[in-house]
Amino acid sequence: MEKYYLIFVVILFALAISDLIVGVSNDAVNFLNSSIGSKAAPFRVIMIVAALGVLVGATFSSGMMEVARKGIFHPDQFYFGEIMVLFLAVMMTDIILLDIFNTYGLPTSTTVSIVFELLGAAVAISIIKISNLDGDAGSMANYINTSKALAIISGILISVIVAFTIGALIQYLTRIIFSFNFERSFKYFGALWGGFAITSITYFILIKGAKGTSFISSEELQWIKDHTLIILGFSMIGWTILLQLLMSLFRLNILKLIVLIGTFSLAMAFAGNDLVNFIGVPLAGYESYKDFIASGQEPGQLLMESLSGPVRTPTGLLIIAGLIMVITLWISRKARSVTATTLDLSRQDEGIERFESSFMARTVIRQFIAIGNGIKFIAPPVVQKWVNNRFERTKYDKMKQEKGVSFDLIRASVNLTV
């Protein structure tokens, strides 16, 4: 029986490698879109920066692994044999679905995929258990972690609304400040904007991201938490001064630097957050197998209470997963297909669209046009004229024709920072 379940574990890790490949092919668009669309650097440089971000970010994902173990269901209500079947079903489903989406160049959420696959598999096994025990549907709550599952699902839905709203607002305000002809105004406010952008990124990498690492001690985490304001203050001042010097003395286009730093950071965040989607389930299966071997019990007798406790993922495994993602990033044609799709959808100008507009999209656009008309009705003519001048695109259109960009560096930097 032990050999039988050892085969399960081997299959789970083989599926983990496949899931890493199809997952990166889908999610590469998240951190490549802005830098490639604005042509902030040669393609090879962008890929090197993104690869480094993925590799570093892989070591920051240890704290996220518990989502696959106890975030959706109560593992102490499932026997070892049931858990292994559940995990195997989730991994096979995830690979098939993501690969289908990637084949057709359709970006999707790997987080949504894994969450609902875990939920669906847990519900299916729970129904079988309830029917065997002649129970009622009300006992489903004993098996499913409904509060945590609803929190995760609600967080996904709310994040879409928040990202859309904040992204639109910050993009509009930034364009008001710098306009499409941003070279002149950027000389005066560019370093300040860059300092703010990189400080924001520093906050999420160092202060919020450190708690998920496998190599920072609790004392170091506490020191970072206690000195948050000092770290951010020095970061803001230091980056602003450095960027101003680079811009004044070396005539460096710091927007390109900001976009590349943002690309590194977003790739790092992707690996730190989404690695659980690809290897969280196999690692949970491996931990379950180790507990099964140590217990000496039968697969149908061992309840998986051990999965309810905290587990730190070995750094070595995280680095191996990061290397697989980096290799995939370089060689995957499907990753470039998905990236091309999102660049077409996000460009600033009209063009041939792969997908027709939806009723929801048209409704949202109409609502924003109505809001704009309302603001225009009450705004003084002088204000309207000034705002219109900030959105004058003659110089940008000429630059677009020369370089073939999908959008400019201002928009790329806002995308990454937000």
TAHUGI-V357193 format. One record per backbone hydrogen bond with DSSP energy under -0.5 kcal/mol. CO is the residue of the C=O (numbers start at 1). NH is the residue of the N-H. If there is no record, write none. Layout:
# TAHUGI-V357193
co->{CO CO}
nh->{NH NH}
This chain:
# TAHUGI-V357193
co->{1 2 3 4 5 6 7 8 9 10 11 12 13 14 15 16 17 18 19 20 21 22 23 24 26 27 27 28 28 29 32 33 34 35 35 37 37 42 43 44 45 46 47 48 49 50 51 52 53 54 55 56 57 58 59 61 61 62 64 65 65 66 66 67 72 73 74 75 75 78 79 80 81 82 83 84 85 86 87 88 89 90 91 92 93 94 95 96 97 98 99 100 101 102 105 108 109 110 111 112 113 114 115 116 117 118 119 120 121 122 123 124 125 126 127 128 129 130 131 136 137 138 139 140 140 143 144 145 146 147 148 149 150 151 152 153 154 155 156 157 158 159 160 161 162 163 164 165 166 167 168 169 170 171 172 173 174 175 180 182 183 184 184 185 185 186 189 190 191 192 193 194 195 196 197 198 199 200 201 202 202 203 203 204 206 209 210 212 212 215 217 218 219 220 221 222 223 225 227 228 229 230 231 232 233 234 235 236 237 238 239 240 241 242 243 244 245 245 246 246 252 253 253 254 255 256 257 258 259 260 261 262 263 264 265 266 267 268 269 270 271 273 274 274 275 275 275 276 279 280 281 282 283 284 285 286 287 288 289 290 291 292 298 298 299 301 302 303 304 305 306 311 314 315 316 317 318 319 320 321 322 323 324 325 326 327 328 331 332 333 334 335 336 337 338 339 340 341 342 343 358 359 360 361 362 363 364 365 366 367 368 369 370 371 372 373 374 375 380 380 381 382 383 384 385 386 387 388 389 390 393 394 395 396 397 398 399 400 406 408 409 410 411 412 413 414}
nh->{5 6 7 8 9 10 11 12 13 14 15 16 17 18 19 20 21 22 23 24 25 26 27 28 29 30 31 31 32 33 36 37 38 39 40 406 407 46 47 48 49 50 51 52 53 54 55 56 57 58 59 59 60 61 214 64 65 65 67 68 69 70 71 71 145 75 77 78 304 304 83 84 85 86 87 88 89 90 91 92 93 94 95 96 97 98 99 100 101 102 103 104 106 105 107 110 113 114 115 116 117 118 119 120 121 122 123 124 125 126 127 128 129 130 131 132 133 135 134 139 140 141 142 143 144 74 146 149 150 151 152 153 154 155 156 157 158 159 160 161 162 163 164 165 166 167 168 169 170 171 172 173 174 175 176 177 178 179 182 186 187 187 188 188 189 190 193 194 195 196 197 198 199 200 201 202 203 204 205 206 207 207 208 209 210 212 213 62 63 217 221 222 223 224 225 226 227 228 231 232 233 234 235 236 237 238 239 240 241 242 243 244 245 246 247 248 249 250 250 252 254 256 257 258 259 260 261 262 263 264 265 266 267 268 269 270 271 272 273 274 275 276 277 278 278 279 280 280 283 284 285 286 287 288 289 290 291 292 293 294 295 296 301 302 81 303 80 305 307 308 309 313 318 319 320 321 322 323 324 325 326 327 328 329 330 331 332 333 336 337 338 339 340 341 342 343 344 345 346 347 362 363 364 365 366 367 368 369 370 371 372 373 374 375 376 377 378 379 383 384 385 386 387 388 389 390 391 391 392 180 397 398 399 400 401 402 403 404 348 412 413 414 415 416 417 418}
